[in-house]
Amino acid sequence: MLSTGFILRTIYTSFLFSFLLISASYIQATPVGFVESLQDGKNGLNNLNCTDAAVTSPDDKFIYSSSYCDDALNIFTRDPITGKNSLLSSIVGNETTGEGLRSVQWLVMHPNGKYLFAFGKTGLPASSTNEYRSTLYTYERDMTTGLLTYKSELNNGIGGAWNIRISADGHYLYIGRQGGIEVIQVSGNGVLTHVQSVPKTSALRNSSDVQSLVLSPDNKYFYVDSESNSISWLSRDPVSGWLTYVGEILADGATTVSAGHHIKSLGRSNDGKHLYAFIDPSNSNETVLRHFAVATDGSLTFVDEILSTSASAGEKFYCPSEILVSANDRLVYFIDGCADNFQVWLRDTTTGSLKYVGTEVEESTVDNIPRASFSQINNIGFSKDGHFAIAAVNAGVTTLNLTADVVLTNNFQKSVTVKTNYSGAITLTNSGPSDAHDIEITLTGNALVGLKTANVSLPQGSCNQNAVTLICKLPSLPSKAVETIELILQAPDALDPLQINVVKTQAEIDPDTQTDSAQIIVQPVAVAASSSSSAQSSALQSSSTQSSSSSVQSFAAQSSSAPQAAPPPPEKSGGGSMGFEWLLILSLFGVTRKLKNK
């Protein structure tokens, strides 16, 4: 015969499992993880003043940065795991003689990593024998040490550069300059040859200074912004590298020219279907972000606009840098050099629409980000694995960790008596360093036929079942936070193994994909022959069934207050064992009253 204490403990435990179905800890937001800011004049570092560009090597082991004010090209060794960098060497131009590369602005890494191209000046101002002129240098790169050796230079007909891009095959460089585009051929040994000029008077009808160049993923089209109000697209010959004007669209999507729109930068999705542009309207001191759809023929159609004037303080645009879309197309990043912040936007991979999710700021009390880490941003790019953002800022080089290591674990019993209820937990732990967004947990398997309840306590969270598939969604999981989703299921009247396959996806890159999935197997066992075991199983099933729902529910509408934690077990009284049972009854009565009051 079952004791009163056993039955009460069973009812109490089952009741709490159905009530406390998910718990969460909420930590202060950390949109991205701060790694370091290497700044000129600090910690013994020099030649980093007015850093204009920073690029990584294909093996992610080296970073190269340019200093406009210090006439320097800097080489850093890099730890691909931590993202930390150490200054290895600097190539500095001679201010007295004018020899070497000076006023370095742009850096481009060859896709094979064998060459680094650097754009700047050489010579001396007002010199008749060594005139001050724009120059594109080629450096040969030691693939092991990362050190650079001068190879060649080109300084005829290229003018000043606003932006430089290289084709995916490494055969052509494209320089956006004052008044047009220059096309440069790259030979197999790194020697440069000028092959085409595309002036604004011919192909770029509404363009003046070309400040941003974006190459389509298939390398068939170039998208060009300018200081005027249009975006042009040009077809590209993959053999000759030549560009041919195809069409243009006004920055505001209108059909007539509206003066005063200054296009600042362009960015595209990795699938090539969407283009984004930062634009200064004529009637505002702030910047807007515009979204265009890209057709299969390369043409653009205006979709929508994000107005900073109606946004909250954290998501306004003042001096944003070039637009970065994550490798999985699910996030958009940029640094605002005037607001001194780094913004993160969630991206819909189907529609291309954007949703603001967070801003990292200088002098943050959470990440201890030093002052000047985001100030006067000039260039920003990804490490080759997409885990880090490397920003060239006025003070030097800032590195941010964009990953969110969300670890999936589970806690299910190994066996269960047939035709009885059982429970299990799936836990998500965000080890950081970044907050995670748009998390989706998909569960499949024959065990879900017996699913009773699965709930999410977050206001926007939900779980929905379709046959033997359950999908739970969490809008975000802060760094260092934990979510535990608990399920209640019923075992069938069969001895076949019950299986649940769990897969997690998220917007941020997870550096450890081995913890993104799990396989759970629970083995049903027959009811024991003894009458005692039979009665115990019957009592368990009855009490669990009363506390469980017959369908999947969502706690999103009930999440105004956090779930109550289970009370600690009462201490036994000196008068005997019945004191424990009566305390359980009173505790259960109190929890029931709370639920009724809701």
Protein Blocks (a to p, Z undefined) as FASTA:
>chain_A
ZZfklmmmmmmmmmmmmmmmbccddddddfbacfbdcdehiahiahkgoiabdcddfklp
accdddfklopacdddddfknopacdfbdcdddfknopajehifbdcddfklpaccdddd
edjehiaklccddddddddddfknopacdfbdcfehkapafbdcddfkopaccdddehia
cdddddfkopacdfbdcdfklmmmmbcbdfbdcddfklpaccdddfblbdcdddddfklo
pacdfbdcdfklpabdcehiacfbdcddfkopaccdddddfkbcbdcdddddddfkopac
dfbdcdfklmcfklccfbdcdddddfklpaccdddfklopaddddddfknopacdfbdcd
ehiaklopaehklgoifbdcddfkopaccdddfklccdddfbdcddddddddfbdcehia
cddddddddebjbdcehiacddedjklmmpcbdcdfbfkbccddehjaccdddfbdcehi
acddddddddddbfbdcddddddddfbdcfblklmgccdddddddddfbfklmmmmmmmm
mmmmmmpcfbdcdfklmmmbccddddddddddfkbjklmmmmmmmmmmmmmmmmmmZZ
